[in-house]
Amino acid sequence: MKMNNEMNNEMNNEIKYFNYLNVLRESGVTNMFGAAPYLQEQFKLDRKTARDVLIAWMKSFERA
């Protein structure tokens, strides 16, 4: 049961981060290659995690 909760939390976080990145992209505030610091600030992520999220978000466009 705990495994499912952890997976749900990860999926919810990914949705939250990706939604934020989509809004950031639409705003034109930054080139998306420089979006990791925005994730760090908004969600209090460490640098590596923010970069990993950004890379996953960018890769999601390859599947589209």
C-alpha positions as CSV (number, residue, x, y, z in Angstrom):
1,M,0.0,0.0,0.0
2,K,2.8,2.4,0.8
3,M,4.3,1.7,-2.6
4,N,1.1,2.9,-4.3
5,N,1.1,6.1,-2.2
6,E,4.7,6.9,-3.1
7,M,3.9,6.3,-6.8
8,N,0.8,8.5,-6.5
9,N,2.9,11.2,-4.8
10,E,5.5,11.1,-7.6
11,M,2.9,11.3,-10.3
12,N,1.1,14.2,-8.6
13,N,4.5,16.0,-8.2
14,E,5.3,15.4,-11.9
15,I,1.9,16.8,-12.9
16,K,2.4,19.8,-10.7
17,Y,5.9,20.4,-12.0
18,F,4.9,19.9,-15.6
19,N,1.9,22.2,-15.3
20,Y,4.2,24.9,-13.8
21,L,6.7,24.5,-16.6
22,N,3.9,24.7,-19.2
23,V,2.7,28.0,-17.7
24,L,6.3,29.3,-17.5
25,R,6.8,28.4,-21.1
26,E,3.6,30.2,-22.2
27,S,4.6,33.3,-20.2
28,G,7.8,33.7,-22.2
29,V,9.7,34.8,-19.0
30,T,12.6,32.5,-19.8
31,N,14.1,30.3,-22.3
32,M,13.1,26.8,-21.1
33,F,16.7,25.6,-21.1
34,G,17.1,28.1,-18.1
35,A,14.0,27.0,-16.3
36,A,15.6,24.8,-13.6
37,P,16.2,27.8,-11.2
38,Y,12.5,28.6,-11.5
39,L,11.6,25.1,-10.4
40,Q,14.1,25.3,-7.5
41,E,12.6,28.6,-6.3
42,Q,9.0,27.6,-6.7
43,F,9.1,24.1,-5.3
44,K,12.2,24.3,-3.1
45,L,14.0,21.6,-5.1
46,D,17.7,21.0,-5.1
47,R,19.6,21.7,-8.3
48,K,19.8,18.1,-9.5
49,T,16.2,17.4,-8.9
50,A,15.1,20.6,-10.7
51,R,17.3,19.6,-13.7
52,D,15.9,16.1,-13.7
53,V,12.3,17.4,-13.7
54,L,13.2,19.8,-16.5
55,I,14.8,17.1,-18.6
56,A,11.8,14.8,-18.1
57,W,9.4,17.6,-19.1
58,M,11.5,18.3,-22.2
59,K,11.5,14.5,-23.1
60,S,7.7,14.4,-22.7
61,F,7.5,16.4,-26.0
62,E,9.4,13.6,-27.8
63,R,6.5,11.3,-27.1
64,A,3.8,13.7,-28.4
